Amino acid sequence: MAQNYVCPKCGNKSFETDEIRTTGGRFSKIFDVQNKKFTAVTCTQCKYTELYKGTTSGIGNVLDFFTS
């Protein structure tokens, strides 16, 4: 993707990426476990952002629970 990215809004080819984690359901909200992971791709020119769903590991969720 990095080589072929073109912003769908302005046509810019430069971007930044970041990771976002969120809670996904009732119990994960109660225990503040962020078990949903997304990669955000943001155009450096117009700031248009797209989110792509990622996967989380079970051990990552457990560690998140104990470090919350």
C-alpha positions as CSV (number, residue, x, y, z in Angstrom):
1,M,0.0,0.0,0.0
2,A,2.8,2.4,0.9
3,Q,4.0,2.5,-2.7
4,N,0.6,2.9,-4.3
5,Y,-1.3,5.2,-1.9
6,V,-3.2,8.0,-3.6
7,C,-5.6,10.1,-1.5
8,P,-9.1,9.7,-2.9
9,K,-10.0,13.3,-2.0
10,C,-7.0,15.4,-3.2
11,G,-4.7,13.0,-5.1
12,N,-1.7,13.5,-2.8
13,K,0.7,10.5,-2.5
14,S,2.1,11.3,0.9
15,F,0.5,9.8,4.1
16,E,1.0,9.0,7.7
17,T,-0.2,5.9,9.6
18,D,-1.2,5.3,13.2
19,E,-2.9,2.7,15.3
20,I,-6.2,3.1,17.1
21,R,-7.6,0.7,19.7
22,T,-11.1,0.7,20.9
23,T,-13.5,-1.3,23.1
24,G,-15.8,-3.6,21.3
25,G,-18.6,-4.9,23.5
26,R,-20.4,-4.6,26.9
27,F,-17.9,-6.6,28.9
28,S,-14.8,-5.0,27.3
29,K,-16.3,-1.6,28.1
30,I,-16.9,-2.5,31.7
31,F,-13.4,-3.8,32.2
32,D,-11.8,-1.2,29.8
33,V,-10.3,-3.9,27.5
34,Q,-9.5,-2.4,24.1
35,N,-10.0,-5.4,22.0
36,K,-10.6,-3.8,18.6
37,K,-7.6,-2.6,16.5
38,F,-7.5,-0.3,13.5
39,T,-4.8,1.3,11.3
40,A,-5.5,4.9,10.4
41,V,-4.0,6.2,7.1
42,T,-4.1,10.0,6.9
43,C,-3.2,12.1,3.9
44,T,-0.6,14.7,4.9
45,Q,-2.1,17.4,2.7
46,C,-5.9,17.4,3.3
47,K,-5.9,15.2,6.5
48,Y,-8.5,12.8,5.0
49,T,-8.3,9.6,7.1
50,E,-9.3,6.0,6.3
51,L,-9.5,3.3,9.0
52,Y,-8.6,-0.3,8.3
53,K,-9.6,-3.1,10.7
54,G,-6.8,-5.1,12.1
55,T,-6.5,-8.2,14.3
56,T,-5.7,-8.4,18.0
57,S,-4.0,-11.3,19.8
58,G,-5.5,-12.9,22.9
59,I,-2.3,-12.2,24.9
60,G,-2.5,-8.5,23.9
61,N,-6.0,-8.3,25.2
62,V,-4.9,-9.9,28.5
63,L,-2.0,-7.6,28.9
64,D,-4.3,-4.6,28.1
65,F,-6.6,-5.8,30.9
66,F,-3.8,-5.9,33.5
67,T,-2.3,-2.6,32.5
68,S,-5.5,-0.6,32.4
